[in-house]
């Protein structure tokens, strides 16, 4: 469990650094317009940073935490990405809650949303994504 939270922590730091860099140094407007769809800067930035964090988290988790898994890497990644896709919406909802309702600074809201989902993520990945088959 310690290795999982360490790897998740490294991935979260990478995610938050990408988030911080984009929202503070790259985006110059409070919202982004895509044809007829409008997204706030913190929502748009979450999409990019979360995707980056998924890749970092999968690689570290696969090779340092659940390296005894008998599942093929492709199947692991599909499962990991599926859980991450669901987790994205949970992160999105929590980010909006922290930023728009609680008035958090966007980077603090991003950190808070990530920490809020950490324990659930461990158990889901342990029991589903990187399941180890036991032969009795």
C-alpha positions, -999 to 999 in steps of 0.1 A, spaced: 0 0 0 29 23 8 44 18 -27 10 25 -43 5 58 -25 41 68 -33 36 60 -70 2 78 -69 19 107 -51 45 110 -78 19 108 -105 -2 134 -87 27 157 -84 33 154 -121 -4 160 -128 -5 191 -105 27 205 -120 13 202 -155 -20 217 -142 -2 246 -124 20 253 -154 -8 254 -180 -33 273 -159 -8 299 -147 16 303 -176 -1 291 -208 -37 300 -206 -44 337 -206 -82 336 -204 -107 323 -177 -124 302 -203 -117 283 -235 -140 283 -266 -143 252 -288 -167 259 -316 -200 261 -296 -186 245 -264 -172 267 -237 -151 253 -208 -135 271 -179 -97 272 -178 -96 249 -147 -119 223 -165 -98 224 -197 -65 222 -178 -78 192 -157 -83 172 -189 -47 177 -200 -31 172 -166 -52 142 -157 -44 125 -190 -7 130 -183 -10 118 -147 -28 86 -159 2 76 -181 27 83 -153 6 66 -127 0 35 -148 37 30 -156 49 35 -121 21 14 -106 26 -15 -131 63 -18 -126 68 -10 -89 35 -18 -71 16 -46 -88 45 -61 -107 34 -97 -98 1 -94 -118 -4 -121 -143 -25 -100 -166 -11 -88 -198 0 -51 -199 -26 -42 -225 -54 -56 -205 -40 -38 -174 -39 -5 -192 -74 -9 -206 -87 -16 -171 -66 12 -156 -78 37 -182 -114 27 -177 -111 33 -139 -93 65 -146 -120 76 -170 -146 72 -143 -122 88 -118 -119 118 -141 -156 126 -136 -153 122 -99 -122 145 -100 -141 169 -122 -171 171 -98 -148 176 -68 -127 202 -86 -158 222 -95 -171 218 -59 -138 230 -44 -132 259 -69 -167 271 -77 -185 265 -45 -158 266 -18 -137 293 -35 -104 273 -36 -76 285 -58 -77 261 -88 -44 243 -80 -55 238 -43 -88 225 -56 -70 200 -79 -48 187 -50 -79 184 -28 -99 164 -54 -69 141 -60 -64 133 -24 -101 128 -18 -101 98 -42 -68 81 -33 -80 53 -10 -108 42 -33 -83 41 -62 -60 18 -43 -86 -8 -36 -101 -7 -71 -67 -12 -88 -57 -39 -63 -88 -59 -68 -95 -52 -105 -68 -36 -126 -38 -55 -113 -55 -86 -100 -30 -114 -91 -43 -148 -98 -37 -173 -71 -35 -210 -79 -46 -231 -50 
